Amino acid sequence: MKRFIKNLKPHYLISAVVVSGVVFAATNFNFNQQPLFSNTNNFVLFSEKEITLEQETQISSGDLGSNNKLDIQKDNIINGNLFAKEISIDKNTTVNGNTSFNKLKFHKDSQILGVQTKPVKLPIASLPQIPNFTIGNQNLTFTGTSTLNILTPGSYRNIILEKNSRLTLIGGTYNLRKLELKENSTLIYNASTTINIQFKLKGQQKTSILPGNNNLSAIDLSVNYIGTRPKNDKEREDDDSEIESVMDVQGKKDFKSGNLGRPIIFGKDSFLNFKLLAPKANVKLADRTILRGQILARKVKIGKGAILSREDLFEKESDLEKVIEDTQGNLLLVNEIIILFVDETTFQDVQDIIRVVNGEITGVITSPNIFKIQIPAATIAELDAAIELLENSSNPLIIEITKNVLGSFP
């Protein structure tokens, strides 16, 4: 987000995040702790067994930690510190932070800009325990986007959001057997919320879990997940065979015995805001998912092109191959626009507005309320057409729309 709106000072999100990460490492690294960290508050991802970041993933803020392995594939940008027993970093990856390990496999075409420390005290951290809870018997399925789709706190059995639906939680504690979000569905939390899930959590592609107002942080939603089948529960899920097919023989035995939880899966192009705790389960986020908050799990796998941030603000680094020159000699990103919204505009509002241009949120600053939007434009004409379409909507939440101009030739 090199330049947002005319007459607004530039914001350099990544630089600020890196500085805070380095300070954290310098002031909190202590070999005398048992474990090394007394809590997981500063991690965007933490695993007991393994974290895998597929290519072109960007960590906007937050540390990565694993008591065993950390596998970072090629073309990644990590703005945070790394802590693991074993760390593997593939080519063309930049780590803007410190790295602590017992074993490091590091490609010569990558770089670690912070301090490297060997050995590291193990374990790095311990996953919190999930308190006991009791699920209910009522099954609920929500369709459509009616404002009447509201759920009060309590104990339920299965909650399903059908395709293109929306459900609002008013806050409090919800105890469930299952929460399933189908394609392009949205779960909104309007106050501090805890969701305890016994057996299944799944989101299909283009699902969203969002705060309902700008006074809420991503971690104001806590999702605690066990993943084991309740006693005497014989109910079959429509994807049971798919889940079992990705388990090895030992995994199936552990799942059957209750030592391993059912995997958590979110489909591609999802936008997630929560603190997810799953000590017995593996978590997989598919390609191009955006996460604000934390995932603390047995294993974590992040798909290609994802953006993750521990903080509420985040930014995906722009693709410099998309820089072109306009007729005035300005250098700009042909596939990005910057929109300044009124303060009360929510993430859901922004998603609804940019859908008309097939836009994707790739950066945000909350004060002022500025969003960087990536659109499928390859020419100045296509970029101008998208801006014109949004301006002609006369949406009262939009203050100003501009191109993402980097500068001009001297």
C-alpha angles and dihedrals in degrees: 000000000000097000124007115181131352111271093015119115114248118257119213103197099175095053092053092047094051093051092052091048093053092048090051092053092048096050102036105038105109126160091200094068118102103232102017092247122033092210141013097236097122097048123098087189128019128170138180094214115014147342120204123190113191120213125300094019117148126206104201094184141347136061128274119224137175132170087217126010137009115188115188114183128205130302096021129145115208118189098185145052126289125220123177144123090244126019126188119188121185127206129301093019124136123203111198093193147043125302125211121184149133093226128023129189105189129179115228092230093059130076139214109203097189135059121301115218126192129212109026123203113250138252096039092202142330123247113241119249122247115236119235118269138173123229124217135232103240119106118204130188121190126203133180129010101276117152085231090072093101127139124202120213118273144095119305137162113224125003116191127182109201124217114299092005133134132210129185124207114204094207136266129084126326121188114198143169092209141008116189126177115194126206117315093356123143132213114197127192117202098188140010105313140184121198116191112195124191106189122356138030118169138156125190123213121308094016120152134203107188143168112250096221138024094248090072126085124216091251092054082091113068117189115193114192130188102171099200125120115255116245114278090010108143097163113132123219121218091239100044093114091049092052093047092049092063093052124089122224094271091046091055090050092048091047092050092049093048096247092112126045129224110270120259113227131184120186128233124292094023124150112213131184116181150090104254120196117188110155095172100035141076118234126208125187113190128223122312095007118156117215127186113183129022144312117201111179149134091265131358128199121185121197130229119293097012125152119214130183133176089198125064093244117069142163136196110217111249121250104248090200085072093061113116137166121246126210091272093056095255119146111223142160107256094204100048138076130181120220127192111205133189112269097256094056111122130208089255090054090051093049091050092050099047095044089086090066095037088248128174125205108239102163142015142187114188100205106071095018100245126160130190110215126196115209133183095254125136101173138044089248092056091046091050091048092054092049091047091050091054094044092050090056087072089209108181091217092066117085100173141348124203142166117258097253116188098187141285140267113268 
